[in-house]
Every structure is written in structure tokens, then in C-alpha cells.
Amino acid sequence: MKKLVNLTTGQPSITSTYAGEAASGYIAAALLSARTLDNQLVTIKPNVKFKEVIQKVDVDGIVQDASCDFVTSGSTSITEQILEPKELQVNLSLCKQEFVDSWNALQLGFSAFDEIPRDFNDFLVSYVGGKVAEKTEQDIWSGVSTNNGEFGGFEAILSASAATLLTSAVQPARTGGDGAIVSGSITSANVLSNLQAVYDTIPSAVYGKEDLVIYVGSKVARAYQSALSGNATLTNNSYNNQVSVGEKPSNFQGVEIVLCPGMSDDKIVAAQKSNLFFGTGLLSDHNEVRVLDMANLDGSQNYRVIMRYTAGTQIGIAQDIAYYGAF
């Protein structure tokens, strides 16, 4: 860390560099503050150096009648998926003056937060980290790997798999579980029937698993709350006759509904948390955080914040996932 005194303000001017393991705390704070990750709604693989093979083992017919000999029973199948996080970076120039007032207010105690950044550098990294967290939440679900600044999200993987219509692929939501495929815009008038289609499509082998949840975005979550309130028709068929007062339970037929703000509108996913993976190299050499005070270089009031990190998603057993959405 390099520390100089700014002769104009009399305040210390600090340029810091963190890399590899030293940067993991900052990168973790930025990435894991995304709601999906922060609430551990998927399985996090934190130390993926380059690639990681995700293996899912499925055994069948392993119990047999007893005998004196060793006879191999049943069958074992191993499903492999490759999780390869994408390298990403943040190169941002911020005017110091725009943040000094907020920083001073924090130092004077005008804050509702218990933990106050130790110095101006940490304050800037925290600010930029919050923006990275927002982008990470979006990319986890709707990111497209070919887009600049994005890593591939679950929706692209699920859509591509469901489009094959194979029994070994992600299962598109169907009426009654085996009827016509359903998709399209979700409103408070049809959200219950669409959730029912997803619920009916959940494979029997997965139904009842402890970590099975239904993932929805903000639009679907709002539609579900409105549907439970019954206020669309002004009748008494609302949850506990509360109409629009109070938050309604976030579950459908006993399966927990979890809100993931990064999901696109009109998408619903039913899956086990252990079957959706997010990978990053928190301790890898690709991680780097730098804060550069440009006053020492060009006399400006600009700070530059630089971040480098990796992130990516992958699914495990495709046929164990029910998916509502266009493909």
C-alpha cells in the first residue's frame, strides 16, 4: 500500500492493490451480496481455478436377494457437466468530490449501518462492489456469455436444454404434468395455473426433496401476491380474507417460492438448490482489486477502481428441473 499526503487538502492519498487471496474478501463481498448467492439459493463453488467437472451419480436397482457370492447389482450412471467461469473486469473512474460528503457523513456517525468502511478506499470498493452485486444477480439468471461484460446465466442453459424436448433434458412446464407445454406472459389472473403446471411437471424423484424450491422473478412474485389477495375480483377468496393487507406465504402447494430479482419476467424454475451451481475463483490469481488516486499522477480529483474476477453457472441433472418460459 502506498500512502502520500495530498498537499491541497492535507488528507492522506492512498493507492492500494489487492490480488489473489488478498482480494478474495472484496470479491466475495461483491459477488456474494447478490440475493441468489447471499441467500444460498444455489450451490456455490468458490475456488474454481479454471474449469470444474460437476459429477452427478445416479444408481438404480442396487438391492438384490442375498447370496454367498459377490454379484454386481444395479446400474450406475455418472452425469458430467463442465463449470467454466468467465473472466470479467471493472474499470471505473469516479470523481472524489462526489463521494467525499457521503464518506464524511459516515465517519461522523450519520449512518444506520453498524460496520463503517475503515477508509475512503474501502468506501469506494464497497460502493462499486454493490454495483457488481446487482450485475451479478442479473447475470446469474439472464446473463448471456457472448455479451460483453456478462457471464452465461441459468435461463440460457435451461432454455437450450428444454428446447430439445428430450426425456434427459430440462422438462418444460406442461398442463397436468404431461399435457401441452405452457409459456407466455404471467399475470395475477393466470399465475396460479402456471405455477400449477410447473408443480405438476416436477419429477417424482425430486418432489419432496428438502432443498426443492420454486424460483421466480419480481414480476411473478408480485403477480402471486396479488392472486392470493383476491383483490382482482373484489371477492372473499383471498388468503385468510386479508385481501391486500399483509404479505402472503411464499410457497405453492407446500413448495417454497424464492424471489430472485435477477430472473427475467415470465420465467419460473423448479429445482433443487443442490442442482444449480455458481462458480467463481475467489482465491485464484485472476482476482484483483485496485484503487488508484489519480491526484498523484495527473492532478485530477478522480479515483480509479479496478476489479478482476471470474463467475459462471451450470446445472447438474437436467431432467430433474421443471422450467416455465419461452425457448
Disulfide bonds with the S-S distance in Angstrom:
none
